[in-house]
Amino acid sequence: MAKPSQSMAGGAMQGDPMRVVNVHQAKTHLSRMMPLAAPVPQRIPGRLRSRGPLSQPNVLLEPTDPSELELWELSPLLP
C-alpha cells in the first residue's frame, strides 16, 4: 500500500477530479487537492481619478426623466 503522500502525488495533483481518497488523505492533503478561491477584488477609491473630472457633475443630482424612470421600474432586473 502506498503512503498517503505518495498516492496524493498521482491523479489529484494532476487535475483528476474523480480521484477517490479516504478521509485521512482528504484532511491531510486538502490544500493540495483543492486550490484556494481567488480573493474578491477590493474597491479602490479614486480609481477613475486618472480619467479626469466629470464634465457635468451636477447632472448626477438632477431628477430622472419620468419616461426613463418608468423603464427602470418595469425592468426585469428589479423584483
DSSP file (Angstrom, degrees, kcal/mol; ACC not computed):
  #  RESIDUE AA STRUCTURE BP1 BP2  ACC     N-H-->O    O-->H-N    N-H-->O    O-->H-N    TCO  KAPPA ALPHA  PHI   PSI    X-CA   Y-CA   Z-CA
    1    1 A M              0   0    0      0, 0.0     2,-0.1     0, 0.0     0, 0.0   0.000 360.0 360.0 360.0 137.2    0.0    0.0    0.0
    2    2 A A        -     0   0    0      1,-0.1     0, 0.0     2,-0.1     0, 0.0  -0.439 360.0-106.2 -78.3 151.6    1.3    3.4   -0.9
    3    3 A K    >>  -     0   0    0     -2,-0.1     4,-2.4     1,-0.1     3,-0.6  -0.434  33.2-111.8 -70.0 152.4    1.9    6.1    1.7
    4    4 A P  H 3> S+     0   0    0      0, 0.0     4,-2.1     0, 0.0     5,-0.2   0.877 117.5  53.6 -55.9 -39.2   -0.7    9.0    1.6
    5    5 A S  H 3> S+     0   0    0      1,-0.2     4,-0.5     2,-0.2    -3,-0.0   0.847 111.0  46.4 -67.3 -31.4    1.9   11.5    0.4
    6    6 A Q  H X4 S+     0   0    0     -3,-0.6     3,-0.7     2,-0.2    -1,-0.2   0.902 112.1  49.1 -75.3 -41.0    2.9    9.2   -2.5
    7    7 A S  H >< S+     0   0    0     -4,-2.4     3,-1.3     1,-0.2     5,-0.3   0.834 107.0  56.3 -69.0 -29.9   -0.7    8.5   -3.5
    8    8 A M  H 3<>S+     0   0    0     -4,-2.1     5,-0.6     1,-0.3    -1,-0.2   0.693  93.4  68.4 -74.6 -17.1   -1.6   12.1   -3.5
    9    9 A A  T <<5S+     0   0    0     -3,-0.7    -1,-0.3    -4,-0.5    -2,-0.2   0.544  96.3  69.7 -75.9  -4.5    1.2   12.9   -5.9
   10   10 A G  T X>5S-     0   0    0     -3,-1.3     4,-0.9    -4,-0.2     3,-0.7   0.563 112.7 -20.9 -84.2-127.8   -0.9   11.0   -8.5
   11   11 A G  T 34>S+     0   0    0      1,-0.2     5,-2.9     2,-0.2     3,-0.5   0.790 126.3  59.7 -60.9 -37.6   -4.2   12.0  -10.1
   12   12 A A  T >45S+     0   0    0     -5,-0.3     3,-0.8     1,-0.3    -1,-0.2   0.867 108.5  46.0 -64.3 -34.2   -5.4   14.5   -7.6
   13   13 A M  T <4<S+     0   0    0     -3,-0.7    -1,-0.3    -5,-0.6    -2,-0.2   0.722 111.1  53.9 -77.5 -20.7   -2.4   16.7   -8.2
   14   14 A Q  T 3<5S-     0   0    0     -4,-0.9    -1,-0.2    -3,-0.5    -2,-0.2   0.199 127.4 -90.2-101.7  16.1   -2.6   16.4  -11.9
   15   15 A G  T < 5S+     0   0    0     -3,-0.8    -3,-0.2     1,-0.2    -2,-0.1   0.703  72.4 149.4  89.2  21.5   -6.2   17.5  -12.2
   16   16 A D    > < -     0   0    0     -5,-2.9     3,-1.3     1,-0.2    -1,-0.2  -0.755  23.0-173.8 -86.7  98.7   -8.1   14.2  -11.9
   17   17 A P  T 3  S+     0   0    0      0, 0.0    -1,-0.2     0, 0.0    -5,-0.1   0.654  77.1  57.8 -71.7 -13.2  -11.4   15.5  -10.3
   18   18 A M  T 3  S+     0   0    0     -3,-0.1     2,-0.2     2,-0.1    -6,-0.1   0.218  71.4 134.8-101.1  14.7  -12.7   11.9   -9.8
   19   19 A R    <   -     0   0    0     -3,-1.3     2,-0.5    -8,-0.1     0, 0.0  -0.452  50.3-137.7 -66.5 131.6   -9.9   10.6   -7.7
   20   20 A V        +     0   0    0     -2,-0.2     2,-0.3     0, 0.0    -8,-0.1  -0.808  29.9 170.0 -94.1 127.1  -11.1    8.6   -4.7
   21   21 A V        -     0   0    0     -2,-0.5     2,-0.1   -13,-0.0   -13,-0.0  -0.924  31.3-112.9-131.9 158.0   -9.3    9.2   -1.4
   22   22 A N     >  -     0   0    0     -2,-0.3     4,-2.4     1,-0.1     5,-0.2  -0.374  37.1-100.2 -86.0 172.7  -10.0    8.3    2.2
   23   23 A V  H  > S+     0   0    0      1,-0.2     4,-2.7     2,-0.2     5,-0.2   0.881 120.9  53.9 -62.1 -40.9  -10.9   10.8    4.9
   24   24 A H  H  > S+     0   0    0      1,-0.2     4,-2.5     2,-0.2    -1,-0.2   0.929 111.2  45.5 -60.3 -46.2   -7.4   10.8    6.4
   25   25 A Q  H  > S+     0   0    0      2,-0.2     4,-2.6     1,-0.2    -2,-0.2   0.912 112.6  51.5 -63.4 -42.1   -5.9   11.7    3.0
   26   26 A A  H  < S+     0   0    0     -4,-2.4     4,-0.4     1,-0.2    -2,-0.2   0.926 113.9  42.8 -62.0 -45.2   -8.5   14.3    2.4
   27   27 A K  H >< S+     0   0    0     -4,-2.7     3,-0.5     1,-0.2     4,-0.2   0.899 118.0  45.7 -67.9 -40.1   -7.9   16.0    5.7
   28   28 A T  H 3< S+     0   0    0     -4,-2.5     3,-0.2    -5,-0.2    -2,-0.2   0.862 125.6  28.5 -71.5 -37.1   -4.1   15.8    5.5
   29   29 A H  T >X S+     0   0    0     -4,-2.6     4,-1.8    -5,-0.2     3,-0.7   0.034  78.2 121.9-117.2  25.7   -3.8   17.0    1.9
   30   30 A L  H <> S+     0   0    0     -3,-0.5     4,-2.2    -4,-0.4    -1,-0.2   0.895  74.9  54.2 -58.5 -42.1   -6.8   19.2    1.4
   31   31 A S  H 34 S+     0   0    0      1,-0.2    -1,-0.3    -4,-0.2     5,-0.1   0.800 111.8  45.6 -65.8 -26.2   -4.7   22.3    0.5
   32   32 A R  H <4 S+     0   0    0     -3,-0.7    -1,-0.2     1,-0.1    -2,-0.2   0.776 114.0  49.3 -82.4 -27.9   -3.0   20.3   -2.3
   33   33 A M  H  < S+     0   0    0     -4,-1.8    -2,-0.2     1,-0.2    -3,-0.2   0.823 117.0  34.2 -82.9 -31.2   -6.3   18.8   -3.6
   34   34 A M  S  < S-     0   0    0     -4,-2.2    -1,-0.2    -5,-0.2     3,-0.1  -0.979  79.6-132.5-130.7 121.8   -8.3   21.9   -3.8
   35   35 A P        -     0   0    0      0, 0.0     2,-0.1     0, 0.0    -3,-0.1  -0.356  33.3-102.3 -69.3 152.7   -7.0   25.4   -4.8
   36   36 A L        -     0   0    0     -5,-0.1     2,-0.1     1,-0.1    -5,-0.0  -0.420  42.0-101.2 -69.9 148.8   -8.0   28.3   -2.7
   37   37 A A        -     0   0    0      1,-0.1    -1,-0.1    -2,-0.1     3,-0.1  -0.428  42.4-100.5 -69.8 146.1  -10.6   30.6   -4.1
   38   38 A A        -     0   0    0      1,-0.1    -1,-0.1    -2,-0.1     2,-0.0  -0.405  45.4-102.4 -64.5 142.3   -9.4   33.8   -5.7
   39   39 A P        -     0   0    0      0, 0.0    -1,-0.1     0, 0.0     3,-0.1  -0.353  38.0-103.2 -67.0 148.4   -9.8   36.8   -3.4
   40   40 A V        -     0   0    0      1,-0.1    -3,-0.0    -3,-0.1     0, 0.0  -0.537  43.9-104.4 -69.4 131.3  -12.7   39.1   -4.1
   41   41 A P        -     0   0    0      0, 0.0     2,-0.3     0, 0.0    -1,-0.1  -0.326  38.1-130.2 -59.2 137.4  -11.4   42.3   -5.8
   42   42 A Q        -     0   0    0      1,-0.1     2,-0.3    -3,-0.1     0, 0.0  -0.622  18.9-106.4 -91.0 148.5  -11.4   45.2   -3.4
   43   43 A R        -     0   0    0     -2,-0.3    -1,-0.1     1,-0.0     0, 0.0  -0.544  30.0-157.2 -70.8 134.0  -12.9   48.6   -4.1
   44   44 A I    >   -     0   0    0     -2,-0.3     3,-1.5     0, 0.0    -1,-0.0  -0.909  12.8-138.2-117.2 102.9  -10.2   51.2   -4.7
   45   45 A P  T 3  S+     0   0    0      0, 0.0    -2,-0.0     0, 0.0     0, 0.0  -0.316  87.6  20.7 -59.9 138.2  -11.4   54.7   -4.0
   46   46 A G  T >  S+     0   0    0      3,-0.0     3,-1.5     1,-0.0     4,-0.4   0.603  77.8 137.4  82.0  11.8  -10.2   57.2   -6.7
   47   47 A R  G X  S+     0   0    0     -3,-1.5     3,-0.5     1,-0.3     4,-0.1   0.857  75.6  44.2 -59.7 -36.1   -9.6   54.5   -9.3
   48   48 A L  G >  S+     0   0    0      1,-0.2     3,-1.9     2,-0.1    -1,-0.3   0.393  83.1 100.3 -90.7   3.7  -11.2   56.7  -12.0
   49   49 A R  G X  S+     0   0    0     -3,-1.5     3,-1.7     1,-0.3    -1,-0.2   0.822  73.1  64.4 -58.6 -31.5   -9.5   59.9  -10.9
   50   50 A S  G <  S+     0   0    0     -3,-0.5    -1,-0.3    -4,-0.4    -2,-0.1   0.699  90.9  66.1 -67.9 -17.1   -6.9   59.5  -13.7
   51   51 A R  G <  S-     0   0    0     -3,-1.9    -1,-0.3     1,-0.2    -2,-0.2   0.532 111.6-117.1 -80.0  -5.9   -9.7   59.9  -16.3
   52   52 A G    <   -     0   0    0     -3,-1.7    -1,-0.2    -4,-0.3     3,-0.1  -0.188  43.6 -44.0  94.1 170.9  -10.2   63.5  -15.2
   53   53 A P        -     0   0    0      0, 0.0     2,-0.1     0, 0.0    -4,-0.0  -0.288  68.8 -90.4 -72.4 159.6  -13.1   65.2  -13.6
   54   54 A L        -     0   0    0      1,-0.1    -2,-0.0     2,-0.0     0, 0.0  -0.443  29.0-135.9 -66.0 141.5  -16.7   64.7  -14.8
   55   55 A S  S    S+     0   0    0      1,-0.3    -1,-0.1    -2,-0.1    -3,-0.0   0.863  98.3  16.1 -70.5 -34.2  -17.6   67.2  -17.5
   56   56 A Q    >   +     0   0    0      1,-0.1     3,-1.4     2,-0.0     4,-0.4  -0.633  68.5 168.5-137.4  77.4  -21.1   67.9  -15.9
   57   57 A P  G >  S+     0   0    0      0, 0.0     3,-1.2     0, 0.0     4,-0.3   0.783  73.2  66.2 -65.1 -26.4  -21.1   66.6  -12.3
   58   58 A N  G >> S+     0   0    0      1,-0.3     3,-1.4     2,-0.2     4,-0.5   0.701  83.7  75.2 -70.1 -17.2  -24.5   68.4  -11.4
   59   59 A V  G X4 S+     0   0    0     -3,-1.4     3,-0.9     1,-0.3    -1,-0.3   0.827  86.7  63.1 -61.4 -30.5  -26.3   66.1  -13.9
   60   60 A L  G <4 S+     0   0    0     -3,-1.2    -1,-0.3    -4,-0.4    -2,-0.2   0.736 102.1  50.0 -65.8 -22.1  -26.0   63.3  -11.3
   61   61 A L  G <4 S+     0   0    0     -3,-1.4    -1,-0.2    -4,-0.3    -2,-0.2   0.528  87.9 102.5 -95.1  -7.7  -28.1   65.3   -8.9
   62   62 A E  S << S-     0   0    0     -3,-0.9     3,-0.1    -4,-0.5    -3,-0.0  -0.449  82.2 -99.4 -76.6 149.0  -31.0   66.1  -11.3
   63   63 A P        -     0   0    0      0, 0.0     2,-0.2     0, 0.0    -1,-0.1  -0.305  43.4-101.3 -64.9 152.9  -34.2   64.1  -11.1
   64   64 A T        -     0   0    0      1,-0.1     5,-0.0    -3,-0.1    -3,-0.0  -0.511  39.6-101.9 -75.4 141.2  -34.7   61.2  -13.5
   65   65 A D     >  -     0   0    0     -2,-0.2     4,-2.7     1,-0.1     3,-0.3  -0.384  31.1-124.1 -59.2 135.9  -36.9   61.8  -16.5
   66   66 A P  H  > S+     0   0    0      0, 0.0     4,-2.2     0, 0.0     5,-0.1   0.853 109.9  51.4 -56.6 -37.6  -40.3   60.2  -15.9
   67   67 A S  H  > S+     0   0    0      2,-0.2     4,-1.5     1,-0.2     5,-0.1   0.893 112.8  45.5 -68.0 -36.9  -40.2   58.1  -19.1
   68   68 A E  H  > S+     0   0    0     -3,-0.3     4,-1.9     2,-0.2    -1,-0.2   0.887 111.1  53.0 -70.5 -38.4  -36.7   56.8  -18.1
   69   69 A L  H  X S+     0   0    0     -4,-2.7     4,-2.4     1,-0.2    -2,-0.2   0.887 106.5  53.4 -62.9 -38.8  -37.8   56.1  -14.6
   70   70 A E  H  X S+     0   0    0     -4,-2.2     4,-1.8    -5,-0.2    -1,-0.2   0.891 106.4  52.6 -63.3 -39.4  -40.8   54.1  -15.9
   71   71 A L  H  < S+     0   0    0     -4,-1.5     4,-0.4     1,-0.2    -1,-0.2   0.894 110.1  48.6 -62.3 -39.5  -38.4   52.0  -17.9
   72   72 A W  H >< S+     0   0    0     -4,-1.9     3,-0.9     1,-0.2     6,-0.3   0.916 111.1  49.6 -65.3 -43.0  -36.3   51.3  -14.8
   73   73 A E  H 3< S+     0   0    0     -4,-2.4    -1,-0.2     1,-0.3    -2,-0.2   0.800 112.9  46.9 -69.5 -27.4  -39.4   50.4  -12.8
   74   74 A L  T 3< S+     0   0    0     -4,-1.8    -1,-0.3    -5,-0.2    -2,-0.2   0.447  87.1 120.6 -90.0  -0.6  -40.6   48.0  -15.5
   75   75 A S    X   -     0   0    0     -3,-0.9     3,-1.0    -4,-0.4    -3,-0.1  -0.331  68.2-134.0 -65.1 142.4  -37.2   46.4  -15.8
   76   76 A P  T 3  S+     0   0    0      0, 0.0    -1,-0.1     0, 0.0    -4,-0.1   0.578 100.7  74.3 -71.8  -7.1  -36.9   42.6  -15.2
   77   77 A L  T 3  S+     0   0    0     -5,-0.1    -4,-0.1     2,-0.0    -5,-0.0   0.782  86.2  70.5 -74.6 -26.7  -33.8   43.4  -13.1
   78   78 A L    <         0   0    0     -3,-1.0     0, 0.0    -6,-0.3     0, 0.0  -0.735 360.0 360.0 -93.0 139.8  -35.9   44.8  -10.3
   79   79 A P              0   0    0      0, 0.0    -1,-0.1     0, 0.0    -2,-0.0   0.503 360.0 360.0 -70.9 360.0  -38.1   42.4   -8.2
